[in-house]
């Protein structure tokens, strides 16, 4: 998905500016800042690269789960579109909007299904938003990839959220 506002912005990535300001030598990039709860601060961007930067910056065990989730979504939804917005990876389909996002917290990863109340079974965690449901992944949880893939497939077939 291409955001018209993105086209108007400079083609120089934010990280390049930060590299110059930190005094690192050429070729080095600073580690992303971890926000409250350990969520990586990654510049907004569209495509696989900013999502991969977010996943690489996820602290500890969360990065491994992030890679598994990303690969599972790519296998389940060929041609999925990706972006990082508001320091969270988003997944969607071109012209149809976003169907899920990830966010790191101190003790878990939160997966938001934007039309989660329409999934079967409904993901377990509620939201203040009527249709949104969450799935939390903690460090020692057993990650049921088959169930997660079923949710991803169902979510990708529903109208997406436009943000």
Secondary structure, DSSP 4 states (H G I P E B T S, - for coil): ---HHHHHS-SS-HHHHHHHHHTPPTT--PPPPB-GGG-B----EESHHHHHHHHHHS-THHHHHHHHHHHHHHHHSTT-EEEEETTEEEEEETTTEEEEEEEE-SSEEEEEETTGGGSSSPPSB--SSTT-EEEEEETT----HHHHHHHHHHHHTSPPBP-
